[in-house]
């Protein structure tokens, strides 16, 4: 587990390290109740169920009746010369349970019970014509629990799975053509490969242990891959992918972000028959003869009756090496699945918040990547993961914004935060060159001025003598001082093995009751969970007050300013024209569906005028890309015509004209022959603000906040058709 950031007594230097990153995956939970599970059993003490005993019997030759209901600790001596002794060991599988918040961020699900199940399930695979993916409909399933574990306050968990179980699963798939493909849920990292053309879809993925490669260039092909990602996954997920790519040049470690992409599963519904929106009509359409498995599959009536079109799992890759029929029944598919429960209503019993978790884990002979389970909307989620450890003195104070201190180290160290202007001083600093990435000798200027965005957690010191309540007041842009009211957030703790949840809520005067650290509430010392997107942009002067039981003010802390900016930047293309190399420029072209008609095989230049601006501009980049050809526009004008990094806090707008060269031919065939190039091309602008959120999940914590994050940005594009005359 990562160390938490700490701060000594008020005014001293704070030390920080980075907590784990949140990720997401697919979920399809059903609401049901089961008894609460509060304690995990040592893995070698768990008695073997019928499914596990049968699999071990087939590997060892020992009858299943001699193995069932006996733990591996008892069987080791008897079996060690009947099969590979390593199969009697265990492999650890770790992961995290999360829930999607209102703004799309992934929140930790604390103190939930993860049930690991050995599963045999008959599936009906559907691979509709024209789709790159397939989906499965479960028909008959057998499950038995092989381990249980509680998530921690960050939703993290680790369990031990018998090696023989994993070996059986791998052998079963290896004995069947393409099953390593059609039973592998594609991750977002896989999708990025496909969108960028790095991995051809026909290739069967190899299971090679080792480090996860960097994300591919989603933003560097003129906007084609970005638009495709938005179409497939939606704007929020595409934004997350773009953020991961930017992190490669942001100066912060990217291991967590890259691992997150590999843990996130693509979630896309199958192309079901659709009705007019009436639920009864849609149900009727699903039962229609046009959507049901054909009788030629030879499935029994018992299995056919269990076919439910509204229960699907996927999507999955389809095999291109072997031609798949549209419907494929697969009987008794082995897997190790997950079910997650949590007492969401404090009634002493746990409800299912995640189920139907087929193929969540990529079972490898080598390293097994972490799994991420996205819980349903009924799950109780926390507001943050690792909270900072704070050592307080005898005065109240706001000490952290997220995981970043707002109390500065002693000079000459760069401050974290300017309490007067409200800016963070370390992230997204200006650069003398106005270019990115950093050139030799191009040292970021200090300090910077990055505003804050999204949901901001404020932590601090309030547990003082006679203090029973506290409140936070603010002035917006020098206006009247008013209390924060109407904001509420959950705190959690475990008492006697049961989850307890309390929602912090203020009275009309803004007073919150103190939840003492000794009482075990998590996250500790959280003063305010502030969704800044619901507030106007500007400077907020925040003042902390403590009160007694009667809510009379005891002490007032020094005010701390926070500059909030959730506004998006603006950008547009201003002009477009072209010419053959050495020729005259064309008249200005229309920017809606422009078509360049050039002499066949002629090299041309394309001139693009563009502008970008923001209240707090970080950077702007112009890129060109091509579709349907290996040739793409190449920048031939100076670097600063196609990119801009702010050089001062007031450098918030840029207007430039860049020139790109597009080759007229490319070599194709064997032997290579010049072929005239034509097709669809595109130019895209990637414009970002300096605003950031110090939650720590983007590498800032690990970099001690000397990094260049992107939280608010836009990516407009200009498509251009080039045809030969």
N, C-alpha and C positions, 0 to 999 in steps of 0.2 A: 504494500500500500504506500502511496506517495506521502511524503511528509507534508504537513499543513503549514501554511504561512503563519508566521508569528510576529508579534511586535512586543518589545519590552515596554517598560513604563512610558507614559505619555511623553512624546518629544524625542525618544531615542530612535536609533536606526532599526528598520524592519528587515528581516530576512525572508525570502520567498523561494518556494519551489512549486512545481506545477502539479495539479491533481489530474486524475484520469479524465478522458474526453467522452462526451455522450455520443451515442450513435442510435440508429434506428433500424427497424426491420418490419416484417409483416406480422399481422395478428388477425385471428379469426375466433375470438373467445365466445363461449356460451355461458350463460349465467346458471350456476348450480352451487350447492353448498356441500362442504365436506368438513370433517372435524379438523380443528386447528392442529398443526404440527409445530412443535416448539424446539425439538432437539434432534440433531443429526446423529446417526449411528456410524461407528467406524465401518468403512466400506467392506472389510474382510469379515465383518460380523453379520452382514445382511444375509439372511437365508435365501437360497436360490429359488425362484419361482419356476413355474412349469415351462415357460418359454426359455428362460436362461438355462435350466437343467437340460432341456432337449438339445439346445445348441452345444452345450459343453459335452453332452453324451456323444454327439456326432463327431466332435473333434477328438475325443479321447477313447471312444469305444466302450466306455463304462455305461451300463444301462441307466437311463434317466431316473428310474425309480430309486436308484441308489444315491442320486445326487440331489433330488428335489428336497427343499426345506432344510438343506444343510449349508452352512456358510463356507466360503472358500478357505477361511482360516483352519477349518476342520478337515478340509479335503486336500490340502496342499501336499501332505506327505503321501497320500494314496495315489495322487495323480501326477506327481512330479516326473515319473519315468514313463507315463502314458502319453504325454504330449510335451511340446516345447514349454519349458518351465516359465518362460517370459509371459506366456498366455495366462498364467495364474496371478500376474501382477495387475496393476491398475494404471490408467492414464488419467491425468487431471484435465478437466474441461472447465474453462472459466468463461464468464460473461457478465451481462448486465441487463437488468430489467428497467425499462424507461417508459415514459408516457409523453405523447406529443402535447405541448402546451398551446394556448390560444394563438400565440404568434409563430407557431411552427417549431420552436425550440424543443429539445428533448429534455425532459425533467426526470430525475431519479425516482424510482419507486422503492421506498425503504421498507425493510422488515416484512417483506413478502416471502411466502414459502414456494420454493422451486421444487417441483416433483419431476424427477428424471424417470422416464418410463421406457422399458423394453417393449417394442411394438412390432407386431406382425399385422399388416393391413393389406387387404385386396383393393386394388385401385383400378379405375377405368380411365385410361389416358385419352385425352382428346387433343389432337393436333390439327386444328382447322387449316384448310388449304389457304395458302397465301400469307400465313402468319409465321414469324420467325420463332415463336414460342409455342409451348403446349401447356395444358392444364390437366389436373387430376381430380377425380371425384371418388372419395373413399366409399367403399361398399360394405366391407366387413372388417372390423379391427379387433385385435386382442392386445391388451396392454397389462403390464404389471410394473409396479413402482420398484426401482432398484436403488434409488437414493433420494433423499430430501435434504434441503439446506435452506437457511434463511438468508435473504439479501441483507447487506449492511445498510448504513444510512445513505450510501450513494447508489443503492440498487445493485451492488456487485455481489457475485457469488462464485464459488468454485466447488466442483463435485468430482468424485473419483468413479470412473467407469471401468469395469473389468476389461482387460485386454482381449480376452477370448470373445467377448461380445463384439468389439470393434473388428477383430479379425474375421469373424463370421460375416459381418456386414460387407467388408471389403472383398472377401472371397466370393460372396454371392453376386456382387456387382461385376467383378472381374470375369466371371464365367458367362456373362451375357453381353452380347454385342451392343455397344453404345449406352449401356446403363450408367456408366460414369458421366455421361452427358445429360441424358434425359431425366436423371434424378439429382441434378445439381441446380440449386436455385442460383440464378445469376446475381452477382452483387453489383453495386453501382460502379465499382472499379472495372468489372467485366464490361458493363455497358459503355463506359468511357472508352475502353479499348475498341469496341465495335463501332462506336460513333466516329472515332478518329481513324478508323481503318487500320489499326495496329495489329489486330488479330482477325484473320478471316473467320467468318462464322462456321465454315465447314470443319475447322480443325478441332479434333478431340482434345480438350485441355489436359495437359500433363500435370501430374501432382508432384511438383518439384519443391522440396522444402527450401527455405531460405528467406531473405528479406523481401518484403513486398516492394515492387517497383514504384517509381514516382508516377503520379497521375499524368495521363497523356495531355497533349495541348488542346484542351477543349475550347480555349478562347483565341487560338492562334490561326484559325483557318477562315477568317473573315466572317464568322458568326454562324456557319452551317451547323456545326456540331452543337452549339449552344441552342439554336432554334429547335433542332431535333430532340435534344434532351428535354426542353420545355414541353414539346408535344407529347413525349412519352411519359414524363414523370411529373409535370407541373412546374410552375415557376419556382416554388420554394425549394424543391429538391435540386433543380438546375442551379439555383443560386448557391446552394451548399457545395455542389461540384465545382463551380467557378471559384468559390472561396478556397477550396482545397488546392486548386492549381495556383492561385496567387500566392499561397503560403510558400511555394517553392522558392520564391524570390523575396520573401518578406523578411528574412533574417531571423526567423524563429524556427525551432525544430518542427518537422512535419510528420514525425513518426506516428503520432496519435491521430492526426487528420487522415493520413494515408490508411492506417489500420481501420479507421472508422468507415472509409469508403468500402473496404473489403468486407466489413461486417454488415453494412446496410444492404438489404435485399430489395431487388426490384419488385414493386407491387403494382400489378396491372390486372384488371378484371378481364375475363374471357369475353369474346364477342357474342354475348347471348342474344337471342331474339328480344327485341324491344317493342313495347307497346306505347300507348300515349301518355304514360305516367300514372295511370290508374293501377294500384297494386293488384287488384283482382284480374285485370286484363293482362298484366305482366306475368302473373302466376299461370294464367291460362296459356300464354305463349310458351312458357317454359315446359308445360306439359304436352305441348303440341307434338304431332308426329314428326315435325321437321327437326326436333331436337331430342333425340333419344337414341341409345345405342342400338345398332342394327341386330336383328335376330341371328345373323350369320356369325356373330362372335361366339355363340355356343354357351353363353352364360346361363346358369341355372335361374329358375324363376325366383328363388330365394334371394340371389344376389341382385337381380334386376329390380326387385321391390325396394331394395335399399338405395337405389340410384336417386339422388336428390340434386337437381341442377343448381340449387342455390347454395350447395356446400362444395366449394372448389378450393383447390390448393394451387398456388402458382404465382407467376408463370415459371416455366422451366425451359431450358434449352431443348431444341429438337435436334435429332441426329440427322446430319446431312450426308454422312458416309453410307448409311443404309436408308432406303426409301421407306418412310413410315406410313402406314395406313392412317386414315383420319381417326379411327377408334382403335385403341390398343388396350386390352385387358391384361393386367399383371397381378398374379395371385400370390398372396403371402409375401409381401415386400418387407424385409427387415429394416428397422430403423430404430434409433434411440431418440425419443421425442421429449418435449418439455410441456409441462402444465404449471401454471403459476396461480397461486391463490393468495388472497389478502382479506383481512377483516375490514371491509370498506365501510361498514355501518356500525361498528363497535357493539355488535350483538353477541360476540364470543365465538362465532363460527365464521369460517373463511369462504369467500365467494371466488369463483374462477375469474381471473382477469386476463388470462392468456391460455389458449388451448389450440388444438389442431396444429401443433408446432412441428409438422413433418419437415424433415430435411433442413433443419435450421443449422446443423453443424456440417461442415465440410470434413468428412472423415478422411484423414490422410494417414499414410504410413509414417510420415514425418510429423512436423509441427502441426498442431491443430489450432486454427485461429479462434479467437474469442467469438462467442455468439452473443447477439443482442436481441432481446425479446421486447417488442413494443406492446405494452398492455393496452387494454380497452379503455374506453372513456370512464368507466366506473372506478378505475384504480385510483387510490389516494397517492398523489405524488408530492414530493418535496419541492422546494423552491430553488435549492442549490445543493451542491455535493459537499466537498470538503470545505468547511468553514474555517476562517483564519483563527488561530490561537492568539488570544489577546491578553497581555499582562497589563492590568489597569493600576492606576494610582488612586488618589483620593479626590479626583475631580471628574465630572462627566465629560465625555468627548466622543465625537465621530472619528473613528480611527481607520476604517477600511471602506473602500468602495469595491464591492466584489472581493476579489483576492488581492487587490492592489492597495498598498497603504496610501492614506492621504496625509500622513505625518511624514515629513521629509527627513532624509539622513543629513548628517552634518556636512557642511561645505568642505571640500569643493565638489562632492558628489552631486550628480544631476538630481534635482528634486523629482518626486513622483507627481506632485499635484500642486497647483497654485490655488490656495484657498481664497484669494481675492478675485482673480479672473475666472476661476472655475475650470481651467483647462488642465488636462493631464500633460505632463511635460516630456515623457520619454517616448511614447508611441508616435509613429508617423512624423518624424522630424523633417524639416526642410533640407534640401540638398543644393549645394552651390552650382552643380552642373545642370540641374533641371532635368536629369536623365535617370533612367532606371534600367538595369541594376547599377549599383555603385561602381564607378570607375576607380582605378588606382589613384589614390590621393583625394578622392571625393568623399570627405568625411561628413556625415550628417551634422547639421548645425544644432547646437543645443542652446536653450531647450526648445522643444516643439510646443504646439498648442492644439491638442486633440480634444474635441468635445466628446461627450458621452451620448450613448443611444441605447435603445431597447430597455429591458427591465434591469434596473440597477438595485443591487442589494447594499444597504448601508449597515455596517457593524460598528459597535462601539462599547463604551464603558458606562454603565448605569447602576451597577450593584454597589451602592454606597449606603452609609448609615441613614436609617429612617426612610429610605427611598422605597416606595411601593408602586409608583407609576412614573411614566415618562411620556414626553411628546416631542414631536419635531415640527417646527414652524418654518415657513419659507417666505421670502420676498422674491417675486418674479420681476426682473428688470427694474429693481428699485421701488416697486409698488408697495402696497400695505402688507404687513406681516400677518399671515393666516396660518392655521394649523393644517397638517395633512389629515384629511378625514376620508372615510369611505374606502380605504385600502385595507385588505385583509389577506392573510396568508396562513398556511398550515405549519404547525410544528409537530414533531413526532417523538415518541419514546416507547421503549418496551418495558412493561411492568408485569412481572410474573409470567413472562412468555407471551403476553398479549400486547398487541399494538394499540397505543393510545394516541389520539390526534386531537389537537386543540387549534382553533382558528383565532389568531390574533385580530382583534377588532377594536377600533377607537370609539370613544364616545363623541358627542357633538363638539367638545372642546379639543379633540385630538389626543386625549390621554389613553395610553395603552398600559395594561397591567404588566409588571415585570415577570418574566419567566426565568427563574434563577438557574444558573449553570449547574448547581448541585442537584437540581431536580431532574437532570438528564434530558432536557428537551433539545432537539436538533432541528435546525442549526443553532448553536449557542450564540448568544449576544447579537442576534439579528435584530436591528432596530426598525428597519423599514424595507419592505419589498416594493420597490417603486417602479411601476410600469410607465416609463417616461413617454411612451407613444401616445398616452392619453392626456398629455400636458403640452402646452404650447412651447415651441422652441425658445430658448433664451437663457439668461443667467438666473440661477436660483440660489439665493443666499439662505442656507439651511442652518437653523439654530436648534440645539438640543436642550431641553429642560427636564429636570427631575422634579418629582412631586411626592408628597407624603400620602398617607392613606386617604386623606380628605382632598387630595389633588391640589394642595397649595404648593406653589413653586418653592423649591428648596435651593436649587442652583441652576445657573444658566451658563452653558458652554460658549466658547467663542464661535462665531458663525463660520461656516465652511461653504464656499461657493461651488456650484456645479453647473458647467455650461452644457446645456442639452441641445442636441441638433439631430433630429430624425429625418430631416428633409432630404429628398433625393437630389442629386445633381441634375443639370440640364445639358443636353448636347444635341447637335444637329449637323447635318451635312449642308454645306453652303454652295458648293459648285462642283461640276464634273465636266471635263473635256478630255480629248485624246488626240494623238497624232502618231503617224508612222515615225520611226527614228530619223531625225534630221528634217522632218517635214513641218508644215505649219499646223498650229493647233486648230481644232475644230471649234465652231461656235459653242457657247455654253449649252449643255444638254439638259433636258428635263430630268428631274430627280425621281420621277415615278416611272418605273419599268424602263429604264434607259437601255438602248440596244446600240452597241458599237458594231458597225459593218466595216470590216477592214479587208484589205487585199489578202487573199489566201496565202498563208505562210509568212506574212510580214510581221516583224517585231514592232510592237507599238509601245507608247508611253501613255499612262492614264494619270491625269492630274485631279486630285481630290482636295477641295477646300472644306474645312471643318472647324467647329468651335466647341468649347466646353466651359462650363462654369459651375460654381457651387458656393454656398455660404462659407464652407471650409473645404476647399478643393485639395485633395491629396494628389491625384494623378489622372492622366488621360493618355490613352494609347490608341493609335490607329493601326489596324492590321488588315491585310488582304489575304484572300483564300480562293480556292477553286474547287469546283465540283465536277466529277466526271472526267477529270484529266489529272495527270501527274504534275502539270505545270500550274504555278500560282503566281500572282503579281509579286514582284520583288521591289522593295524600296530602293530607289536610286538617288533621291535627294538626301539632304543632311538628316541625321538622326532626330534632331530637334524639330523637324517638320512633322514627325509622326508620333512624337511622345512628349509628355510634359510632366515633370514632378515639381511641385511647388517649391520655390526658392526662399520665400519669406511668408510670414503669416498673412500678408495682404495679397499674395499671389494666388488669386482665386478665379481667374478667367484666362482663357487662351484662345487665340485664333491662328490657324496655321494652314498652309497649303503644301501638300506632299505629292511627290511624283513617283509612280510605280512603273516598272517595265514588265511587259508580258510577252514572252517568247511566241513566235509565230508557228514554230514546229517543235515536236518532241520525237525522240527516237523510240520506235516500237518494233516488235517482231524480232525474229532471229533468221538471218543477220539483221541488226538494227537498221531501220529505214526511217528517214524523216517523214513525219506525218503532220499536216496542218492541224493546229490546235483551235478548237472552238468549244463553246459551252457556257455554263453558268458560273459566274464569279461573284465575289462579294467583298465589301469593305465593312468593317465593324469598328465601333468606338467602344472602348472599355473605360468608363469614367467613374471614379470613386471619390468619396469624401473622406476626411480625416477622422470622422466619428468612429468610436469603438466602444466595446463593452468589456470591462475587466473581469469577466467570469472565469477566465483562465483556460477555457476549453480550446482556444485557438493558438496556443503556444506562448502567449504573453507571460504567463506565470513562470514558465521554464526559462524564458529569456530575460527575466527580471524587468520586463516591460520595455526593453530596448528592441522593438520590433515594428513591423509595418503591416498592420492588419487591414482587412477590408470588411466592413459590415454593411455599408450602404453604397450601392452602385447601380449603374444602368449599362446596358449593352445594346444600343441601337445599331442597325446595320443597313447597308445600301446594296441591294442586289444589282448586278450588271450583267447583261447578256452580251457575249462576243460571238459574232458569226462571220464566216468568210464569204466574200463576194467573188 
